[in-house]
Amino acid sequence: MTKDIGFVTAKETAWCPGCGNFGILRALSRALEELELRPQDVLYVSGIGQAGKTPHYIAGNVLNTLHGRTLPTATGAKLANGDLTVFAIGGDGDGYAEGGNHFLHAIRKNVDITYLVHDNQVFGLTKGQASPRSDQGMVTGTTPAGVANEAFNPLATAITLNGGFVARSYAGDQQHLTRTIKAAVQHRGFALVDILQPCVTFNKINTYQYYRERVYDLDQDGSYDRTDRKAAWEKSWEWGDRIPIGILYQVERPTLADQYSGILTTPLVRQERDTAVVHALVESFKV
Amino acid sequence: MSNTFNIRIGGEAGQGLVSIGSILLRAIAREGWYLFAHQDYESRIRGGNNYFQIRLANEPIATWVDKLDLTVSLDRATIGRARKNLTEDSLVIYDPDVFRNEELPFTPGENYIALPFAQVTEELGQPRIMANAVAAGAIWAFLSDDFSVLADVLGELFGRRGAEIVEGNQLVAKAGFDRVQGLASKRQKPARPEHPAERILLSGNDALPLGALAAGLKFMSAYPMTPSTGVTEYISRNGRKASVVMEQAEDEISAINMAIGASFAGVRAMTATSGGGFALMTEALSLAGSAEIPIVVVNAQRPGPSTGLPTRTEQGDLTFAVAMSFGDFPRAVLAPGDVEEAFYLMGDAFNLAERYQMPVVVLSDQHLADSYTTVTPFSVDRVEIDRGKVVSGAEGGPDYLRYKLTEDGISPRLYPGFGDGLVISAGDEHDEKGHLTEDGEMRRKMVEKRMAKQKLVEEEALPPVICGVEDPELVLIGFGSTKGAIAEAVANLNERGTRAQGVHLPQVFPLPASLEEILTGPGEKYVVEGNASGQLQALIASRFAWKPTGCVRRYDGRPINACYILNELKGGGACD
């Protein structure tokens, strides 16, 4: 059960007791409050999986889409109405498996949205199969001999593609997660927040205790330079005894909407058909 | 149809056939003729054998014919392919240099005229790339005594590339024109319309996106796929003028989901694709059906299965387009038969999609997409925009229910941010508010609400377009790009004493109830369609428990014309 705070609207959820999603829900609510956003101006586009249910428990507009398709759908909505603050929300299976191609291209396009990935390194809703983020050796329903494939590294991938805002946070650290989500929303362009989220039912490796012992804040001593792409890329491979959280890389690039600057001075949704222009286009076929 | 004149320009990909075609189309239309031009091309960038075929007439025409009056061959293969369509009056202009050191596969003489296109160009000090203008000039000599019209068109089409290029093209075109004058002056020029009307000249791939703009399109996303790419490129080129965002997606899945996202936010959105790409979009069509988000998809068909024949034509996606996706949800499938219908049906497609908050598929095909016709200029004002039930402000207050249960099944839309209420939309089964539910009773109500809309869509289905006599002994039924072919076959049959009627279906799903009158009315019925299994026939049969007398089908990747229909009906000899 969730406490009735801020943007949170749900009295009950479909999540397991102790799920990492509760921490994400609370931090998201705090971030929205602190950003002083109106729910009417916020849109959550969600994928399928336990993470995809988040928007139904928090105030805002919701578009619950297909498994893996959050990013293109959110891209279309943002281009149609740039006044909306748009979140894409899904799990690691949703975003890095089914939606892998969209992930690559959303980074390239640099659409101005915030992408929250509830990264629990396992498929939860289908009851415990390997995800692209599962650690090698992890035994799951589809990998009885242990995961053999190399784990997908979303941060290294995003930095390689010169993603404008590449961050990792942790569902068990409210302050850090709230701060990171706020920074992601304030960033102009595509902002990835990969959130380490313990799955208390199906992931017995990457637990709260596992993370508590390993996670450290990149910004703790103020020496980390998040504009150094090469160093950020190297940092993104740190995983094991120590796991960094924070904004690994940040750079401002032209956004997708900037490509349509002549058109999007007013949101598309507030523009009408220009009959004169269409009439002129018909005329252009005259011989 | 004795007053038509049919020209084929054939050559390899890369020899500038489309360029000659465009020049001649414009010059022919400007001189007052009506025309229908289609393209036959291979899936390659260079080489092979392609052609551009232009039929012109002194009255409106809507299809092509086999018999060639004038053939221009820039390569060797064109002559061989054209041979079966030549008559004793047909003319062939060929380049002797491509047959150098070889025995000619035909007898040169009055019907075969040698014109070394590249050599003529070089003799005039112009680059070989202009050789196609020599061919254009030679063709023009058989159509008109007035070279200036062609010169003007060359000036317009090459003007942007500078005076030197324009003058070079005009110079070599005039040489082509002069070289064949001896023969051309002896031939009668094709008859012209007595009162040429104002017309526009365009292809299906021009008319569909133009119709979308007239319908208030604001957002398009697409992934290139032949033969739909022309639609996408048209919006890419011209969208900005009309404040339309056209975003190229990483795949068709992304393309349709982006469009759905934009539509959810409150703008008219579409995508365009062909068979395989449409297959990738089907999951999202189901989302649009469940979440009740309007979306328009143009599927320009090409022969499948799989990648099939990428640059050729077929009507083989009909069953698939109607089935569309998994699960029950309302939908409509439209099938324009010519460029004029393509333009106006786009307005209907968007209105249907928004009135009933559902996917609408517009079935085009390569033949419609790539064929040019002269038509009366379209009226933008005739395209009415009906955005369906939409609320804003106070009506979209805190109590707003996105999926409110209503009598007609239509729940008013609110665009996010346009009221105090929140818009909760879901592909997962949901309650009236839009939140997820597994309640059996609510599920049943939501299914019934969605399917109630399908009934309304059927009630306002577009009626069949009828041509020919009212008391037929023979009825030809078709959809999509066979419209012109059926009309011409019907006219031909009536001329020869068979009382014939043509029935074109601009909407194939849901079929209009009024079709039943025709099916049970007088005359033998034949279903004409461009696929092997008889998909339209099966669709009609499943709706009306009906069986036709027979069928005419084509699935060799080539378009159906009147001659093909008549031959199939009579067992040959109809094209002479």
Interface residues (C-beta under 8 A of the other chain):
Chain A: A14 P39 Q40 D41 L43 V45 I48 K53 H56 A59 G60 N61 V62 L63 N64 T65 L66 R69 L71 P72 T73 A74 T75 G76 A77 K78 L79 A80 N81 D83 L84 N101 H102 L104 H105 K109 L256 Y260 G262 I263 L264 L268 V269 Q271 E272 R273 D274 T275 V277 V278 H279 A280 L281 V282 E283 F285 K286 V287
Chain B: R26 A29 R30 E198 R199 I200 L201 L202 D206 L210 L213 A214 A215 G216 K218 F219 S221 N238 R240 K241 A242 S243 V244 V245 E247 A249 E250 D251 I253 S254 A255 N257 M258 A259 I260 G261 A262 S263 F264 A265 G266 V267 A269 E283 A284 L287 A291 T374 P377 F378 V380 D381 I385 Y415 P416 G417 G419 D420 G421 L422 V423 I424 S425 A426 G427 D428 H430 G434 H435 L436
